[in-house]
């Protein structure tokens, strides 16, 4: 006899599946044909029934029948209740801002925007004066040698000024960072924004990232960093006085520890403390008020939510992080002393000052030498702009620059790194900051060309490009969308991808491991017939075999048995069905009769897309070329004013041209939810849409960001605070009033799974906060005042009720704590605050049923 809970579960699920009834023992995915989208809607509807236990997607995958789910969620008999476990450090949900201030009014919102605009104009004016003065001084050289020497001096002084400016601004405008809350759209926020922007846009990290100079820069900003620390992360912390890192610690690439967060219209600033001999893994996020003890490890794709503290010597991973037995430290140390670090840093500085900067500065002179006709026209003064030949020559210059950058980039990526790689032996341990380290960093930079992967990605031609730069793709089964537009790696010569595997986008092959003194390049092998979703970090130690599905932002297991014929979701990962009935809707397109013709049609369409992208890039270069030539022509009469005008013109041209191209590609309409095959013309057009998106990152943290989103079709309410979100499908997203979006937030209204493309709307209510690097999938709804914690993954179809705080990967409701909780003190919560440790379900290929065996080591 079904229990009342089973009956209610069955009734709700039947409504979601639009059937009369469902059996209590019917497998959600195998028997009933449901998918994760439908089951997410089931969970959301169950949560609206106060008399039913709350259901999460993880519990659905663990207990994929009505009866199993009801049994697992039934309250245990009183006599069987086990003693409460010992407290375990757990994330502390974000308390509401202590001051409870109402949202800023329109006047204050506009005033902050005006002050930010004035700050931008002042900085642009200084840049114009410096550039104009330097150009005049270099031009006064008597010969090529003297001009080169002047370019070296000017470039070195300019670089020094660019590095020193954010340091001086930080100490003058802020002093020392302390734990505090700053209302956005306030005068205090303007000072915060100025310092944050100067610190983040500093080219030092681009030029000297991963070197001791990066560490020195952070120390100058107030960070307390010990000896022998290696920081490979590109994102620069902002609240540096609250950052403490002990001796010989390693912070891997794509990690984020900014020392601040935006929440409910406030900037919350708090400490991040990392002990000595710590390993912070790839793509980790450390929220404010977090700490890692001496000798501890935080695994890849892991997150410390606010208040979490990793005890000394322990290994943690996941989101929210928890204890594990996995050892992420895989590279033995090498000899790497102070002398090696100093010599390497000096070599970097000399290379930049003697080669990189002079070549950049001399670019204008080389341009005029190559086109003496332009120089002659410019000597004619304003009359040059009435001569049609002026625009013809400008078109030639911009065509050479735009097409030449592609050809030169392609030539460099496919030739020079191969020579450098001859000196790098796989699986050999090398010391940091030496000859081999410099070669490895050069290979990484030369072969990760976003302009090229963006051009060839989402087409058949990306396969050939990746093979040219060194990928081993085995026997390629061409799908026309084998890889997306964002594929990165440490070394392309040690990547193997099996036959029939597809990658959606955002794959990072982390096939180099680091200690505080050494590194090692190893082969990373992705098995055949697999599908990789978005945001995957793939290490050499991955235990993935054949025919696997890796969900968005999944943490790959690096120990235990090799997984085959399964799907993985979450961090730490648990197993889910490899595919469901709905995902096979378009399998007939893959047959021998259909595929060749459709693939040929897709290839033709993608070729036209590539041509269109190159045309748009040329038009963009033409606009900037005309602005540059106009500045050069007017420089004799206006001096620095001509450079300043060109800077403002470049900003306005970027906005107008970017918005026009994106909206024109949409035919000035809007996207609509889709479910189609990748071999249908609509999807080919959608791939083109992605390639022509404009990025309004210049306006992060300003009132202008909301306006920019409106221009490209996002439905945006009043007073949006956006610190750096990305929205691939702009016209499918609705954002309410007074919302807060943190840096690296993704509102992705689509997914591509095994040849099927799906898209739907995303709706954020009023006062919603989406945390740092959090990710929402399509079909989600966040109610008024909802909070999605840092680095969380909100699965497709989920609904966060108004006022609730969710977090984790996959996201689920987190416990509430009193609003008066001190912001700067990490506190442990009871073990119940985290999902209880369980054996993870494994769907056997033979039966499709779940059996229990541990997938990840059980927390201690």
C-alpha positions, 0 to 999 in steps of 0.5 A: 500500500503506497504511503501518503508521501509516495502518493503525493510524490506520484501525483506531483510527478504525474503533473510534471510529466503530463501523464495520468499516473506513475508507478511507485517503482518506475525509474525516473529516467529509464522507465518514465523517460524523464530528464534532469529538466523535468525532475528539477521542476518536480523538485521545485513543485514538491518544495511548494508543498509544506507537508512534503519533505524537500527534495534536491536533484542529488536525492533524485539521482540517488533514489530514482524511484518514487518509493526509493525517494519517499523511503530515503526522506522519511523521518527515522523512528525516534528510537533509531535516531543516532547521536549527534555527530561532532561539529564539522566546519561548514559554510555560513550563509551570508547575513543580511547587511547589518545596516539594513539600508534601503536601496539607493535612490535614482539621484545617488545612483546617477551621482555615482555614475557621474563620479565614475565617468569623471574618474575615467575621463581624468585617467584617460586625460593623463594617458593622453598627455603621457602618450602625446609627450612620449610620441613627440620625444621619441619622434625627435630622435635623430636615427633608428638607434636613438629612437629605439633607445628613447622607446626603451626609456619611455616604455620602461617609465610608462610601465613603472608608472602603470604599476605604481599608480594602483599602489599609490591610489590604494594607499591614498584612497583606502589606506588599509583594508579592514572588514567592513560593508560598503553600500554600493552607489555611495561615495565610499563605493566610488573609492572602492571602485577606483582602486579595484579597477586600477588594480585589476586592469594593471597589465603587470599580471598579463606580462609577469603572471606566475612570476615572483614579480606578481608576488611583489606587486601584491605585497606592495598592495598590502598583502602578507605573503611569505617566502617561496609562494607561487601564485598562478591565478590571473585574478588579482585580489582587491582587499590585499591587506586582508590576504595572508599566505604562508611560506611555500604555498601554491595557488593554481590557475583560474582560482579566485580569492578577491577578499570582497563580495557583493551582496544585496546592494553592499560590498562586503570585505573580509579576510582570506587566510592561507597557511604555509605549505598549502596547495590551492587547486585549479579553479577554486574559489575562496569566499571572504572569512575563510581560512586554510591551515598549514599543510592543508590542501583544497582540491580542484574545482572546490569552494570555501563558502563564507566562514569555512575553515580547513584545519591544518594538514587536512585535505578538502574538496567540493562545493561547499568543501568537505574533508576527503582522503584524496591527495592533490599534491602530485609533484615532488619538489625541486631546488628553487632558491632566491637567486633563481627567482631574482634572475628570472624576474630580471630576465622578464623585466629586460625582455619586456622593456627591451623587446615587447614595449619598443616593438609596440611603441614602434608600431605606428612608425612602422605603419607609416613607413609601410604606407608612405601615402598615408604620411603624405596625406596626413601632412596635408592637414584636414584636407586629407579627410576629404580625399577618397584615397585616404579612406582607401589606404585606411581600409588597406591598413585595417585589412592588413592588420585584421587579417594579418593578426589572424595569419601571424597568430596562426603561424606562431601558434603552429610553429614556434611552440613546437620548437620550444617543446623539443626541450620539454620532456613529459613527466619530468620534474623541472624547477620553477623560474628557469629555462624550462619554465620560461619555455613552458610559459611561452608554449602556453601563451602562444598556443592559447589564442582566443581569437583563433579558437573563437574563429574556428570553434563550433565548426568542423575547422576547430578540429584541424586547428587543434591538431595543427597546434599539437592535440592528439585527436585520434581518429576524428569523427566529425560532428561539426561541433566537436569543440566550442570556442573556448578551449585552453590548455597548459601544453597542447602536445600532451592532450589526447581526445578520443574518437567521437567525443564532443566538448561544449565550451569552456574546457581547460586541460590542466595538464601541468602540475605545480609545487612551490618549487617545481612543475611537471607536464603530463598527458591528459587523456579524454576518453572516446564517445564522451560529452564534456559540458561547460566549465570543465577542468581536466587534469592528467590524473582524471579517472574518466574512461569511455562513454562518459557525460561530464556535467557543467562545472563538475569536479573530476575524480582523480583517484579510485576506479576508472568510470565508464558509461556513466555521467558525472555531476557536482563537486564532489562528483556523483554519478547520474545517467549517461543519457536519457530518452529525450537526449536521443530524439535526434539520433536519426540525424547521425545515421549514414544516410542523414549525417553526410548531407547535413554535415556538408550543409553545416560546414558551408554555413560555418564557412560563411560565419567565419567570413562574416566574423572576419568582415566584422573584425575588419570593420572594427579595425577600420574604425579604430584605424580612422580614429588613430589616423585622425588623432595623428593628423590633429596632433600637431594642432591639438597635441594631447587633445587629439589623443584624448578625443581618439580615446573617447571616440574609441569607447563610443565606437566600441559601444555603437558598433558592438551593439549594432552588430549584435542586434542586427544579427538578431534582425533586431528581434529576440531569441525564443526557447529552442529544442533542436538538433545541432544539424538544424539550421537554427543551431548553426545560426545560434553558433553565429550569434555567439561569435558576434556577441559584444562584451560590455566588461568595460562598464563592470561595477557602474550604472552604465552596465545595466544600460549596456545590457538593455541595449543588447536586449536583456530585460533589466530592472532598476539599479542593477549592480553588475560586477562582471557577469556574462550573459550568452543569450541576452534576450532570454534573460530577465533581471528585476530591480536592485539585483546584485551580480558578482564577478564571473557570474554566468547566466547561461540560458542554453545547453548542448548535450550529445547533439541536442541543443536546448535553450529557455528563459532565466528569470531573476526577481527583485533584490536577487544576489548571484555570488562570485563565479556562480552559474545558472542554467536555462529554465531557472527562476530566482525569487525576490531576495533569493541568494545563490552562493559563490561558485554554485551551479543552479541546474536547469529548471530549478526554482529558488523560492523568494528569500531563500539562500542556496549554494553548492554544486549542484545548488540546494538550500543552505541553513539559515543563521542569525543576521547578527553573526560577526562577519569576520569570524569563521564559525563551525556549524553542525554537521547537518549544515552540509549534505550528509556523507553518502555512498553515491549511486552507480548506474550499472550499464546492464540494469540501469539501476542504482547500486551503492558504492563510494565514488569519493572518499567518505569524509572523516 
